Amino acid sequence: MAGEVWIIPRQGLEKMLIKNGQFCVEFLRWMGLMSRRMQSKFRDLLLNGKIGALYSTLIRMSNTYGKPHPNKILIDLSLTNRDLAQFLGLTRESVNRMLSDLKKQDVVDLLPHGHILIKNLAFLKEAIFCDDCPPDICQM
């Protein structure tokens, strides 16, 4: 699959926004959505530390890549613990320990090929005082 990347100079973008009101509204809506996503990620990281970073990411992954599974959610994304650690800015050992704790508490199952089965999403949400943001905000 090939794609193209275009760069729009700031002045060109400003001209497009001035000329096309509908495009301006959609662009501002998109910018607001991206801002809310970043604010909620920062909130989870700052208020809940390493555990909050992991739990928040698992919740976001369930919203972005999750597939319904009987009373569970399968995160249909192949990730190693190292990948997840790098994404979170943590050590692999920390992520291993936290995921093992979640497995012992029957909150998640670690499946072959790096898939994660979330068995108790409510536990993750309660632990970080999740605001139950709409799925368009709470995504990767």
C-alpha positions in Angstrom: 0.0 0.0 0.0 1.5 3.3 -1.1 0.6 6.8 0.0 1.6 10.4 -0.4 2.5 12.9 2.1 1.8 16.6 1.4 3.1 19.5 3.3 0.9 22.6 3.5 2.8 25.7 4.6 1.1 27.5 7.4 0.2 30.5 5.2 -1.4 28.2 2.7 -3.4 26.5 5.5 -4.5 29.9 6.8 -5.7 30.9 3.3 -7.7 27.7 3.0 -9.3 28.2 6.4 -10.3 31.8 5.5 -11.7 30.8 2.1 -13.6 27.7 3.1 -15.8 28.0 6.2 -16.8 24.4 6.3 -13.2 23.2 6.1 -12.4 25.6 8.9 -15.1 24.2 11.1 -14.0 20.6 10.4 -10.3 21.5 11.0 -11.1 23.2 14.3 -13.2 20.2 15.4 -10.3 17.9 14.6 -7.8 20.1 16.4 -10.1 20.1 19.5 -10.5 16.3 19.4 -6.7 15.9 19.2 -6.2 18.3 22.1 -8.7 16.4 24.3 -7.0 13.1 23.5 -3.6 14.5 24.5 -5.0 16.1 27.7 -6.6 12.8 28.8 -3.4 10.9 28.2 -1.3 13.4 30.2 -3.9 13.3 33.0 -3.7 9.5 33.2 0.1 9.6 33.2 0.6 12.4 35.7 -2.1 11.4 38.2 -1.5 7.6 38.2 2.2 7.1 37.4 3.4 3.8 35.7 0.3 1.9 36.6 -1.9 4.6 35.2 0.2 4.7 32.0 -0.3 1.0 31.5 -4.0 0.8 32.5 -4.8 3.9 30.4 -3.0 2.4 27.4 -4.8 -0.9 27.7 -8.2 0.9 27.9 -7.3 3.0 24.8 -6.1 -0.1 23.0 -9.4 -1.8 23.7 -11.2 1.1 22.2 -8.9 1.3 19.2 -8.0 -2.3 18.4 -10.4 -4.3 20.6 -12.5 -7.0 19.2 -15.5 -8.3 21.2 -14.9 -11.7 22.8 -17.4 -13.5 25.0 -17.6 -11.1 28.1 -14.0 -9.9 27.2 -12.1 -7.8 24.8 -9.3 -9.1 22.6 -6.7 -6.5 21.7 -6.0 -7.6 18.2 -2.5 -6.1 18.0 0.7 -8.1 18.2 2.9 -6.4 20.8 5.9 -7.6 22.8 6.3 -6.4 26.3 9.3 -4.5 25.0 7.2 -2.8 22.4 4.6 -1.8 25.1 7.4 -0.6 27.4 8.9 1.6 24.7 5.5 3.0 23.9 4.9 3.9 27.6 8.5 5.1 28.3 9.0 2.4 30.9 11.3 -0.6 31.3 10.4 -4.0 30.0 10.8 -5.4 33.5 8.2 -2.9 34.9 5.7 -3.8 32.2 6.3 -7.5 32.7 5.7 -7.1 36.5 2.5 -5.1 36.0 1.1 -7.4 33.4 1.9 -10.4 35.6 0.1 -8.8 38.5 -2.9 -8.1 36.3 -2.9 -11.7 35.1 -2.7 -13.0 38.7 -5.8 -10.8 39.5 -7.6 -12.3 36.5 -7.9 -8.9 34.8 -6.0 -9.9 31.6 -4.7 -12.9 29.8 -1.5 -12.8 27.8 -2.1 -14.8 24.6 0.3 -16.1 22.0 1.6 -13.8 19.3 1.5 -10.8 21.7 -2.2 -10.4 22.0 -3.9 -9.3 25.2 -7.3 -10.4 26.4 -8.9 -8.0 28.7 -11.2 -9.9 31.1 -12.1 -7.0 33.5 -12.1 -3.6 31.8 -14.0 -2.2 34.7 -11.1 -2.9 37.0 -8.7 -0.9 34.8 -11.2 2.0 34.6 -11.9 2.1 38.4 -8.2 1.9 39.2 -7.4 5.1 37.3 -10.7 6.9 38.0 -11.6 6.8 34.3 -14.0 9.5 33.2 -15.6 7.2 30.6 -14.6 9.5 27.8 -16.3 8.9 24.5 -14.4 6.3 22.4 -13.4 9.0 19.9 -11.4 10.7 22.7 -10.1 7.5 24.4 -8.1 6.1 21.6 -4.5 5.5 20.6 
